[in-house]
Amino acid sequence: MTTLTENPLAPLLNRLFEEAEAVSPLAIPEIAALSREERERMMRSKTDYLEFYGRLKNAALAVSRETGLLLYMLARGSGARTIVEFGTSFGISTLHLAAALRDNGGGRVITSEFEPSKVARARSNLEAGGLADLVEIREGDALKTLALDLPPRVDLLLLDGAKALYPDILRMLEGQLRPGALIVADNADDSPDYLARVRDPRNGYLSTPFAEDVELSMRLG
């Protein structure tokens, strides 16, 4: 048994996934009012992403169940102790990462979320899952909240926020990524600049698409 498969976390995650799967972001009126072209433009914009994701404040925008399990396995298998996450949302991915830290013997997840209502929901979910003591949520723009006071060694980085910022967040944290650190980027196809960076070995990464919606990369020495 693991923290992931035991009470109180297992039933909590099942409920959260069911709730997330029941609400399509495209059904939210603030999103449905946008054309497909406008949605894609705002999602990839470095200036309009705050408005776009603000319209999605009531949507979990969760990783898939498979990606959640992958996150747990990667963090657990690599013996991670320090994890940074860009994009907390309701905390579903955060719960998987924190569960791995619990089973690794401890550590810290540092995660960033700009939407206050999502911060509140994530904190509530972490309390309900018994993992709040392992997580530090930094509220605000990740380009500011993750720019300071990070540990010198980061074992795993999850990118699951505004896709346009993936390259900027990666560059900002490169100095902290230890050799062999893993980087998981959800929905990375929506960030072509990020993919170009991590798929070029000259930039210090090995990278491969994984499943349908994940790019898995490793920081070289």
N, C-alpha and C positions, 0 to 999 in steps of 0.2 A: 504494500500500500504506500501511497505517497500523499503529500498534502493536497495535490491536485485531485485525487480520487476519493478523498475522505470528507466527512462533515467538518466544518460547515461549508467548505468551498465548493465541492462537487455540485450539490443542489443549487447553490447560488449561481454558479456559472451556467448551469443548464437553464435556469430561469432567465438570466440576462441574455443569453443567446436566443432563446425563444422570443423574448420581447424585441430584440434587435431585428430578428428575421421577419417579424410581423409588420414592421414599418419600413416601407420602401422610401428612400430619400426623394425619389421622383414624385412621390405622392404628396409630399409636403407642399402646401400652396405657394410658399415663397420660392420654391425651386421649380414647381410645375409652371409657374408664370414665365420662366426663362426659356428661350429657345435652346436647342442642343448646342449650337455654336456659341451662344452667350455663356452657357454653363462651362463649356470647355475653356473659353477665353478667361473667365474669372478664376477658374480653378488653377490655371497655369500662370496667372498674372502675379507679379511680385508686389502689386499695389492694391489689387481688388480682392485678394484672398480673404482678408478680414471680413469684408461684407459677405462674401460667398459662404464662408463657414459660419458666420453669424446667423445666416438664414437656416443653417442646419443645427442650431443649438439644441433642438429637441430630438435629434437623431443620434443613435449610438455610434454610427460609423465604425462598427466593430470589425476586428479581424475575423476571419472565418474560424470555425471550430478547429479545422486542420492546422491553420497557421498558429492558433493559440497553443495547440499541442506541440507544434514545431518549436515555438519560442521556449516553452518549458524544457523540451529535450535539449535544445542548444545551450541554454543557460545551465542546465543541470549537468550535461555531459562535459561542458568546458570548465566546470568548477567555478563559474562566475561569482564574483563577490561585489563588483561594482557595475551597475547597468544604468545607461542613460536612455530615456525614451522621449522622443519628440511627438507630442500629440496624445494626451491622456484620454480625452473624451470621457466616457463613463467608467473607464478603468478596467475594461475586460482584459486587454492585453497586459496591463499592469498587474492584475491578479495572477496571471500565468507566470510572469517574470518573478514576482515576489514569492510565489510558491516554490519556484526553483531555488531561490536564495534561502528560504526556510529549510529546504531539504539539503542544501549545500552547507548548512551550519551557520548561516547569517550573511549579512551584507546590506547593501542599500540600492534601491532603485530611485534615481533622480528623474522626475518626469515633469514636463511642462505643458500647460494648457492655458489658453488666453480667455476662454469663455467661463465667467464666474459660476454660472449655473451648472456647468459640467464639472467644475472643480468640486462643487458641493456634492454632486451625485457620486463622483469617484471616491471621495473621502468616505461617504456613507457605505459604499460597496466594499471598500477596503476594511472598514471597521467590521462589517458583517462577515467578511471572509477571514477575520482574525489576522490580517496581514499589514495593518496600518503602521505598525512599528518599524516595518522594513522599507517604507516608502516616504519620500520627500516630494511633495507636489509644489512646483513653483508656478505661481499664477502670473500670466502676462505673456508678452511676445517672447518666443523662445530665442530669438536673436539677441535678446538682452538677458533673459533669465538663465540661459545656459552658457553665457559668455564669461561668467565669473564663478569663482569658488567651486570648481569641479575638482575631484580627486585627480592626482597625477596619473593614475592608471585606470583606464576604462576597459572592461572585459567584453562588453556587448553593447551595441547601439541599435535601437529600434527607431526607424523613421516611419511615422504613421500620422503625420500632420499635413500641412499645406504642401502639396507636391512641388510647387515652384521653389520652395525653400530647401529642398533636399540637398542640393549642391552646397549651399551656404552653411547649413548646419554641419555637414560633413567636414568642410574645410575648417570650420571653427573648432571642431573637436579632434582634428587629426593629431594634434600634439599630445592628446591624452590617450589615444588608442594604442594599447600595447601590441607588440608583435603577435600575430595570431588572433587578435580581437575579431569578433564576428560582427557584421553589420547586416541587419535585416531591413529591407525597404519594402513596405507594403504598397501595392499598386504603383510600382516604380515605372511602369510603361507610360504613366502620365508625367514623367519627369525625364525627358530625353537627355537633357544636359547631365543629369546625375548618372544615367546609364553610360553615357560616353566617358565619364570620368572613371567610374569603377571598372569598366570593362577594358580599359587601356592599362596593361601591366606597368607601363612606364610611370603611372601615377601611384604605384605602390599597393595595388590590390589584385587579388584573384577574385573573379566574380562569375556567377552563373545564374540564369533564371531558374526558379524553383517552383514547381507546380504552376498554377495559372496566374498568380497575382503577386509573387514575391521575387525579389532579387536578393540572393544570398552572396555576401562578399566577405573576404578575409583580408585583414590588414597585414601586409608583409613586413619583415623586419626593417 
